[in-house]
Every structure is written in structure tokens, then in C-alpha cells.
Amino acid sequence: MEITYNATGYDIYRNSKSKIYTHAVIFRNVGDSNDNYGATIYGATFHTSLKTAQAGSRDIARRSHLEFIEIVPVTKEIN
């Protein structure tokens, strides 16, 4: 059964058949952060625990073209 996960507070989704995600790390790409209408574009990486999300946020913070925003819990919807 496939489950869709949503980063709480954002319109960012990820599907999974086997992993159970609990948190998402929200970031924006500084080099390409706006769409054609000037809206900020956010991305996310999904993680199976708060601990792995915190490690993921440190990895994002090390990259010059990405800006760490926050770690949020995810909600799930069964498809």
C-alpha cells in the first residue's frame, strides 16, 4: 500500500511503499528560489526520524546554494 506524506505547512509531498517518514527538512535553493511569478520555491527531504532530519539539516546548511528553513513533522494519507 502506498502512503503519501505531506510536509506540514507546505505543499510538498512524497510517496512511499516501504519507508515511514516522520519529519521533513524544508529548504530553498538560493540560486533558483523564485518561480516566474516571484513566489519562493521550497524543497524538502523526508526522513524516518527527528535524528536523521537533524543530520539532514546540517548537510543542507553546508551547501552554499541551499538555505535551511526548518524541520517540520509530516502527515500521512493512505492512497
N, C-alpha and C positions, 0 to 999 in steps of 0.2 A: 504494500500500500504506500503510495507516495504522499508525503506531507509537504505542504507549503509553509515556509517560515517567513514572517514579516518582522523587519526591524521596527520596533515600537517608536512611533512618532515620525516615521519616514515611509515613503512609498518605494521601499526596496524589499524585494522578495528573493527567496531561494528555495528550490525544491530538493527533496532528499528521500530516497527509499530506505536508506540504512542508518545514516547518522542522525542523532538527536541534538539539534542546536539549542543553546540556551541564551547566548549573547551574540551581539554583532558590534563590530568596531566600525564606527562611521568616520569617513574621511572625505576630503575633497582634493582633486588633482589641481594644484596651483597653476600648472601650465595650461590647462584646458578646463576651467572651472565654471564657464557660463555657456548656456545654450544660445541659440540665435535670438532669443528674446530677452537676454540679460539675466535669466534666472540661474541661480547657483546649482550646479550638478553635484550630487553627493554619491559616493560609492560606499560599499560595505564589505567586510569579510565576516563570515559567520563562524562561530566557534562552539565547541561542545561543553565548555565550562568557563567560568569567570577567569580562572587562572590562565587558560590558553588565550582568552580575549585580551588580558592584560599584557601577555607576551606579544601578541599580535599588534597591540597599540604601540609598544616600544619599537617594533620593526617598522611600522609606518612612520613613526616620528623620526627615525634615522634617515628616511628617504627625502631628498631635497625637493622633489616635485609633489610630495603628498603632505597634506596638513591634517593631523589628527583632530577630530571634533569631539567625539565622546564614545563611551561604551554604553549600549542600551540592551535591555532584555528583548527577547523575541517572543512573538506569539505564534501559535501554530494553527493551521487549518487542515483538516483531513480532506484530501481530494477524492 
